[in-house]
Amino acid sequence: MARQDINMNASHGEVNMTDNLTDKRIYPFEYLGDVQGMDTQRYTYGEIRVPGNFENRYSDKDGIHVHIPYIPQYKELKIRFAMEKGNGGESYLRNRSDNSIWFTVLTPDMGTVYLSAFRIVNETNNFNLILHDGKLLLYSANETDFIIKLSLEQTKVFLLKAAAGNLYQHPTTGVGLIRYLHGNFENSNLPGKLQQEFEADGMIVKNAYMDSQTGELLLDVTEKQTD
């Protein structure tokens, strides 16, 4: 089986991450504009559409994933949940703390948060709302994790770039390609060094040649088969 590893940007040495949103259910959100009889000076009002069985299925573990478009308003946000019924009708989730249909969005420590500051929590406007004591606590929806991919190509790059002495955990590892940039490929010990380093890492160099037009070293490498 081909090896896998944490995926990295070989040019910058940075780890590539994922937000883990692809398997999350994102509920539709919309701003409601002016709501008659409500405090529109202090609050902006919005609505999230959810299934009719939402109240029974809700859990703090999953929360409520939603995309809330950014608006630069110095107002708090109140949200109602429109629960869609099977007959085409709808009802609103009741806030048991005050018997209204509105839930104020707060910070995780129950502090005030204004719409203009939502982007500080998540710059792409993806949020996870947690119901707590009749309020909605605002969290980033991102669950940052490593991207795992086949490792052959990036291993080739890192072995070529690394030189003995510049990897803390593997102080003797690395081809150190930069030392050979102005040398002659055929007359240097680079071919032997390639074989040595790649074989030590469980790979076989089937072919290696230098592109005379670009000066790029091209390698045909396979991984050793393991049980």
C-alpha positions in Angstrom: 0.0 0.0 0.0 1.3 3.4 -1.0 2.5 5.5 2.0 0.5 8.5 3.1 1.6 11.5 5.2 0.6 15.0 6.4 0.5 17.1 3.3 2.8 20.1 3.1 3.7 23.0 0.9 7.2 21.9 -0.2 8.2 25.4 -1.4 7.4 27.2 2.0 7.6 24.3 4.4 4.1 25.0 5.6 1.6 22.3 6.7 -1.6 22.3 4.6 -4.8 22.3 6.7 -8.5 21.5 6.1 -11.5 23.2 7.8 -13.4 19.9 7.9 -16.7 21.4 6.6 -17.4 19.1 3.7 -19.3 16.6 5.9 -21.2 19.2 7.9 -24.8 20.2 7.3 -25.0 23.9 6.7 -28.4 25.3 7.5 -29.7 28.2 5.3 -29.6 31.6 6.9 -31.1 35.0 5.8 -31.3 38.5 7.2 -34.9 39.6 7.7 -34.4 43.4 7.5 -36.8 45.5 9.7 -39.0 43.4 11.9 -42.2 45.1 13.0 -42.4 45.8 16.8 -38.8 44.8 17.5 -35.8 46.8 18.6 -34.1 47.4 15.2 -31.9 50.1 16.7 -30.0 47.6 18.8 -30.5 44.3 16.9 -30.4 42.9 13.4 -32.7 40.0 12.9 -32.1 36.8 11.0 -33.7 33.4 10.3 -32.3 29.9 10.0 -34.5 27.3 8.3 -34.4 23.8 9.9 -36.3 20.5 9.6 -39.4 20.0 11.7 -37.7 17.5 14.0 -34.8 19.9 14.7 -35.5 20.4 18.4 -35.4 16.7 19.1 -32.2 16.1 17.0 -30.2 19.1 18.2 -27.0 18.3 20.2 -24.3 20.6 21.6 -21.8 18.2 20.1 -22.8 19.0 16.5 -24.2 22.5 17.0 -25.8 24.5 14.2 -23.5 25.1 11.3 -24.4 28.2 9.3 -23.0 30.8 6.9 -23.8 34.3 8.0 -22.8 36.9 5.4 -20.7 39.7 6.8 -22.3 43.1 7.3 -20.4 46.0 9.0 -23.1 46.9 11.5 -22.6 47.8 15.2 -25.6 45.8 16.2 -26.2 42.5 17.9 -27.9 39.6 16.1 -31.1 37.9 17.0 -32.1 34.7 15.2 -35.3 32.7 14.9 -35.6 29.1 13.7 -38.2 28.4 11.1 -39.1 24.7 11.4 -40.5 23.3 8.1 -43.5 20.9 8.5 -44.3 18.0 6.2 -47.5 19.7 5.0 -45.7 22.7 3.7 -46.3 24.9 6.8 -43.8 26.1 9.3 -43.5 27.0 13.0 -40.9 28.7 15.1 -38.7 27.2 17.8 -39.8 28.5 21.1 -37.1 30.0 23.4 -37.9 28.4 26.8 -36.1 31.1 28.7 -38.5 33.9 27.8 -41.2 32.2 25.7 -40.2 34.2 22.6 -39.0 32.9 19.2 -35.8 34.9 19.3 -32.3 33.8 20.3 -29.5 36.4 20.9 -26.1 35.6 19.6 -23.3 36.0 22.2 -19.7 35.1 22.6 -18.8 31.7 24.3 -18.4 33.5 27.6 -21.9 35.1 27.2 -20.6 38.5 26.2 -22.0 40.9 23.7 -20.8 40.4 20.1 -21.6 42.8 17.2 -22.1 41.8 13.6 -19.1 43.9 12.6 -16.9 41.6 14.8 -18.1 38.3 13.5 -15.3 38.1 10.9 -12.8 38.0 13.8 -14.3 34.7 14.8 -14.2 33.3 11.2 -13.0 35.3 8.3 -15.0 33.2 5.8 -18.2 33.8 7.8 -18.8 30.1 8.6 -20.0 29.6 12.1 -21.2 27.0 14.6 -23.9 28.1 17.0 -24.5 26.4 20.3 -27.8 26.7 22.2 -27.2 27.7 25.8 -29.7 29.0 28.3 -31.8 30.6 25.6 -28.8 32.2 23.8 -26.7 31.2 20.8 -23.0 31.0 21.5 -20.9 32.0 18.5 -18.0 29.7 17.5 -16.0 29.3 14.3 -17.3 26.4 12.2 -13.8 25.4 11.2 -12.5 22.2 12.8 -8.9 22.5 11.7 -7.2 19.3 10.8 -4.2 18.0 8.8 -4.7 17.0 5.2 -3.5 13.4 4.6 -2.3 12.5 1.0 0.0 10.1 -0.8 3.5 11.2 0.2 5.7 10.1 -2.6 6.0 13.4 -4.5 6.5 15.6 -1.4 9.0 13.1 0.0 11.0 13.4 -3.2 11.1 17.1 -2.8 12.1 17.2 0.8 14.8 14.6 0.4 16.3 16.6 -2.4 16.1 19.9 -0.4 17.3 18.5 2.9 21.0 18.4 3.7 22.8 16.5 6.4 22.7 18.6 9.5 19.6 20.7 8.9 17.0 18.2 10.1 16.8 18.0 13.9 15.3 14.5 14.1 17.2 13.1 11.2 20.6 14.9 11.2 22.2 12.6 8.6 19.4 12.6 6.1 19.2 14.6 2.9 20.6 14.8 -0.6 21.5 18.5 -0.3 20.8 19.2 -3.9 21.9 22.8 -3.6 25.5 21.7 -3.4 25.3 20.2 -6.9 23.6 23.1 -8.7 26.7 24.2 -10.5 28.3 20.8 -11.0 28.2 18.2 -13.7 25.5 15.6 -13.1 27.4 12.8 -14.7 30.8 13.5 -13.1 29.6 14.3 -9.6 28.6 11.8 -6.9 25.0 13.0 -7.1 23.6 9.7 -8.7 25.1 7.7 -5.8 23.8 10.1 -3.2 20.3 9.9 -4.7 20.4 6.1 -4.6 21.7 6.1 -1.0 19.2 8.6 0.5 16.1 7.4 -1.4 16.9 3.7 -0.6 17.3 4.6 3.1 13.8 6.0 2.9 12.3 3.0 1.3 12.3 4.2 -2.3 14.0 3.1 -5.5 15.3 5.6 -8.1 14.5 4.0 -11.4 15.8 7.0 -13.5 17.2 10.4 -12.9 18.2 13.1 -15.5 18.8 16.8 -15.7 16.7 18.9 -18.0 19.2 21.0 -20.0 16.7 23.7 -20.8 15.5 24.4 -17.2 18.2 22.8 -15.1 15.5 20.8 -13.3 16.4 17.4 -11.9 13.7 14.9 -12.9 13.3 11.7 -11.0 11.4 8.5 -11.7 10.9 7.0 -8.2 8.9 4.1 -6.8 8.3 3.0 -3.3 9.6 -0.4 -2.1 6.8 -2.9 -1.6 6.2 -3.8 2.0 4.0 -6.4 3.6 
